[in-house]
Amino acid sequence: MTRQLAFDLPLRQSQGREDFFVAPANALALATLDAPESWPQGRMLLIGPEGAGKSHLAQIWSDDHQARIVAARDLSEAGIPALATGAVVVEDAQKIDGNRSLEDALFHLHNLLQAERRALLITASRPPRDWGLSLPDLQSRMDAMASVRITPPDDSLLAAVLVKLFNDRQLTVSPQLIDWLVTRMDRSMGTARKLVAALDARALAEGRKITRALAAEVLDSL
């Protein structure tokens, strides 16, 4: 359904498996998450740039394995026993960034899940050596984890992500505009999100359709 620009409708993000576009950039990551029985000691680290689809993959894995999802910044030692009753996803581990209480919590969560033989998936935008960890035991455990990466998007993946982002906002744009954007925008998922949000806001504020002319203006302002 085409969105009417007179109304600021809520954003509806689709995070199911059927909404995930498989491309060379993420196919290995998806295949790896679909085979947790092959993870060394039941642990896996998913690394990829901001907006690359890590959270979407984590949600798919969580749905498949009834895993609880927690942001790394929300970890606490007091909550670890309750959290570790099943498989767990810890998102954005790089945001621990040397916070000792968060490091202690992740260290104990890791050890408890390993002792209970429960799976642990961790997502991050950077490898553990770049998290600024101060706890040597946690650093060694994170460095030892098996990992899989999402690589920068190719044209087909970037186009599919743009279509999905517009659909999430109930906006309809032409395939020709999608192709035009792909050849002119910075090649990152984060840029795709910012671009679609900016186009949405500009079209709504000015009562305009999302056309190539509007897209050119927004690209120049990003």
N, C-alpha and C positions, 0 to 999 in steps of 0.2 A: 504494500500500500504506500503510495506517495505521501510524503509528509507535507502538511499544509504549513507554510512558513509563518502563519499568524499565531501558531501555538508552539510553545517550548515544551515538546514532549520528552518524557524520561528516556534516558539511554538504556537500552536493553541489550546487554552483552550475551552472546551465545557461546557457551563454553563446553558443549558436548562433543563427543567424538565425531558426530556427523558434521560438525561445523569446522573441523580441523582439516586444513588443506595440506596434503602431503606433497612435499617437493624435495629435491636433492638436499636442500639446506637442512631439513629436519627429519628425513626418512630414517636415518640411523638412530637418532634420538628416540623416535617413536618405537622403532623395533626393539631397542634396548629396554625401554620402559614396559613393553609388552611381554618381556621375558624376565621377570624378577627372580625366577628360580636360578638364573644364570649369574646373578649378581654375587660377587665375592662377599661372603659373610652377610648377605642380604642388605648391602648398602650401595647407593649410587649417588653420584654428584652430577647434576645437570647444569652445564655452563652455557651461557649465551648472552648476547648483548641485550640491553634494555628493550622491551617490547618485542622480543624475538619469538614469543610464544611459550616461554617456560611455564608461566602460570596456567595456560591452557592445557599443556601436557600434564602438569601436576594435577589439574582438576580431573582430567581423564583417568589418570592412574589412581587418584583417590576414589573416584566413582567405582572403578573396577575392583578395588581392594579394600573398600570401606575404611580408608585411611583418614586420619584427622589431619587437617592443614593448619599450620601455625606460622605466623611471621616470626622471623628470627628475633626481631626487636620486642616481641611479646613473650619470649621465653622467660620462665622464672623457675628457680630450683624447687620451690614449694609445689608448683603445678606439674612437675615431671612425672611422679607416680601415676597420676590420673591420666596424663597424656599418653603414657607408654603402655596402655592396655591393648593397643592394636598397632597396626602399621601407621607411620607418621610421615608427613611431608613438612619440612622446614623450608620456608621461602626466604629468598634474599639474604642468604647467610653473610654476604659481604658487608651488610649493614651492622653486624656485630661490632666491627671496626674498633677492636681493642677494649670494649666494655667488659670488664672482668666478671661482673655478675652474669652477663649473657653468655660469656665464654664458659663459665662454670656450669650453667644450666645446659648448654649444648653438650658439653663433655659428659655430664651425668645422663642426659637423654641417650646419647650415643651408646654409652656403656650398658645402660639398662636394657635398651632394645636389643643389643647384641646378646646379652645374657639370656633374654627371654626369646631369642630367635625370631624377633619381629623385624619387618622390613623398615628401612629408613631411606627416604629420598630427600636430598637437599638440592635446592636451586640457588644459583649465584650468577652474577654477571662477570665475575673474575675468578681465577683459580685461588685456592686457599693461601698460597704464598703472598697474595696481594690483599688479604683481609685485614692486615694489621693485628694479627693475633698476638697476645702476650703470654698465653698459657702454653708452655712447650708440649705438654701431653696432648692437648687438643690439636695443636699444630701437626703433630706427628700422625694422629689419627685421621685428620682431614687430608693430609698429604698422601696417606696410604689408601684412601678411598678410590675405587674405580670411578671413572668419569666418562661422560659422553658430551659432545658439544653440538650446539646449533650454530651453523655457519651463517654468514651474511646472506640475505635473500637474493635469489635470482629473479628475473623478470616475472616469471609465472607466479612465484610465491608472493612477490610484492603486489602484483595485480590482484591476486585472490584476497590478500589482506585488506587492500583498499576497498574492494567490493564488500567484504564482511563488515568493515568499520562503517561504511555508509549504510549498510543494511541494519546494523545495530542501532543506528540513529533514525531509522525509518526514512532514509533518503534514497531517491532513485537518480542515478546518473548514467550517462551513456557509456557503452564499452569504449567508444572512441576517446572520451575524456579520460577514462582509466588508463588507456595506452599512452595518452599524451602526458599524463602526470608521471607515469613510471619512467619515462625517458628524461624527465626534467627535475625530479626531486632527488634529494640526498637518499642514498640507498640504505635505509635503515628502517626497522619497524617503528622505532621511536618517532622518527620524522613522519611516518605515515599516520600515526595517531595524532600528532600535533597538527598536521595538515588537514585531516578530516575534521577535527574539532574546530580549527580556525575557519574552514569553509562553512561549516554548520553555523557558527556564531555570526559570521559576516552576512551570510544569506538571510538569516533570521532577522538580524538587526536592520538590514537595508531592504528587506522584502524582495530580494532578488533570487532568481533561479541560479543553481550552481552550473555555470557555463565555463568555457575555456577562458573567457575574458576575466571572470571573477577569480578563477583559479590562478591566472597569471598574476593578478594583483596580490593575492594571498601569498603565493610563492615568493614574490619580491619582498614581502614584509616579514617572512620567517627568518 
